[in-house]
Amino acid sequence: MIFKVIIRPDAEDGGFNVSCPALPGCHSQGDSEEEALANIREAILGCLEVLNERAIPQTAAAERILEVAIN
């Protein structure tokens, strides 16, 4: 799965801030672009884990909850 991110220099503190618009509230930072991108990958995974845990609905008798991997 591919997510677009916005990376911008942090003029106040140095380094870079990065966010993922598809996941509101998913932000990170790093001293270099590479570090910021590595950190946002971790943040995206964390956000997806939380969303997946919250998204389990009540199911009808014939329904099942399965997991599907996205590479």
Order of alpha helices (4+ residues) and beta strands (2+ residues): beta-beta-beta-alpha
